[in-house]
Amino acid sequence: MNLQELSRRAAAKEVDAVHLVSMEGDIYVLEALIGQRFHPIQDNLGHVLSVRSVEHARQLLSGLPKLPFQLVHAVVHDEMCGMQQEHETAEGVPMPLH
């Protein structure tokens, strides 16, 4: 899903939340929660969109309607060991989108 599709689906009230995932190495990526599934936000080339900061994410998402927005810290240990299959919505720190 790219930013245009995210915007269209958010306007149609299909998006439940947007997560800014903080990964090791000061890397941030965006993902949209739709139903029970997380969709990574991609650039125009189909690569996962890398975001520089919380403020950069807010700038990219400024055209979206009001949505729950959370900062989520990826847990490397869970990814390495394969213990956790999906994010839980309660893991993130709620933040204002606008």
C-alpha positions as CSV (number, residue, x, y, z in Angstrom):
1,M,0.0,0.0,0.0
2,N,1.4,3.4,-1.0
3,L,0.6,6.8,0.5
4,Q,-2.1,7.5,-2.1
5,E,-3.9,4.3,-1.3
6,L,-3.6,4.9,2.4
7,S,-5.2,8.3,2.0
8,R,-8.0,6.9,-0.1
9,R,-8.7,4.1,2.3
10,A,-8.5,6.4,5.3
11,A,-11.0,8.7,3.7
12,A,-13.3,5.7,3.2
13,K,-12.9,4.9,7.0
14,E,-11.2,1.6,6.2
15,V,-8.0,2.3,8.2
16,D,-8.2,1.5,11.9
17,A,-4.8,3.0,12.9
18,V,-1.4,4.0,11.7
19,H,1.7,2.8,13.4
20,L,5.2,4.3,13.2
21,V,7.5,1.4,13.8
22,S,10.8,2.2,15.4
23,M,13.4,-0.3,14.4
24,E,17.0,-0.8,15.4
25,G,19.4,1.6,13.8
26,D,17.1,4.7,13.9
27,I,14.9,3.4,11.1
28,Y,11.2,4.2,11.1
29,V,8.6,2.6,8.9
30,L,4.8,3.2,8.6
31,E,2.2,0.6,8.6
32,A,-1.6,0.8,8.5
33,L,-3.9,-1.4,10.5
34,I,-6.9,-2.6,8.6
35,G,-9.0,-5.1,10.4
36,Q,-6.6,-7.7,11.9
37,R,-3.9,-7.1,9.4
38,F,-0.9,-4.6,9.2
39,H,0.0,-3.2,5.8
40,P,3.4,-1.7,5.3
41,I,3.4,1.7,3.5
42,Q,5.5,1.6,0.4
43,D,7.1,4.2,-1.8
44,N,6.4,4.6,-5.5
45,L,8.9,1.8,-6.4
46,G,7.2,-0.7,-4.1
47,H,9.9,-0.5,-1.4
48,V,9.0,-0.1,2.3
49,L,8.9,3.7,2.9
50,S,11.6,4.8,5.3
51,V,10.7,7.7,7.6
52,R,13.4,9.9,9.3
53,S,11.4,10.9,12.4
54,V,8.0,11.3,14.1
55,E,7.7,14.8,12.6
56,H,8.6,13.5,9.1
57,A,5.8,10.9,9.5
58,R,3.4,13.6,10.6
59,Q,4.3,15.6,7.5
60,L,3.7,12.6,5.2
61,L,0.4,11.8,6.9
62,S,-0.9,15.4,7.2
63,G,-3.6,14.9,4.6
64,L,-5.2,12.0,6.5
65,P,-8.3,12.3,8.6
66,K,-8.0,12.0,12.3
67,L,-6.8,8.4,13.1
68,P,-5.2,6.6,16.0
69,F,-1.4,7.1,15.6
70,Q,1.0,5.0,17.6
71,L,4.8,4.8,18.0
72,V,5.6,1.1,18.2
73,H,9.1,-0.2,19.1
74,A,10.0,-3.4,17.2
75,V,11.4,-6.1,19.5
76,V,14.4,-7.6,17.7
77,H,14.5,-10.6,20.1
78,D,11.0,-11.6,19.1
79,E,11.7,-11.3,15.4
80,M,14.9,-13.4,15.7
81,C,13.3,-16.1,17.8
82,G,10.1,-16.1,15.9
83,M,8.1,-15.9,19.1
84,Q,5.7,-13.1,18.2
85,Q,3.8,-13.4,14.9
86,E,1.9,-10.1,14.9
87,H,1.8,-6.8,16.6
88,E,-0.7,-6.1,19.3
89,T,-2.4,-2.7,19.1
90,A,-1.8,-2.1,22.8
91,E,2.0,-2.2,22.4
92,G,2.3,1.3,21.0
93,V,2.6,4.7,22.6
94,P,-0.4,6.8,21.4
95,M,0.6,10.1,19.8
96,P,-1.3,12.9,18.1
97,L,-1.2,12.6,14.3
98,H,-2.0,16.3,13.7
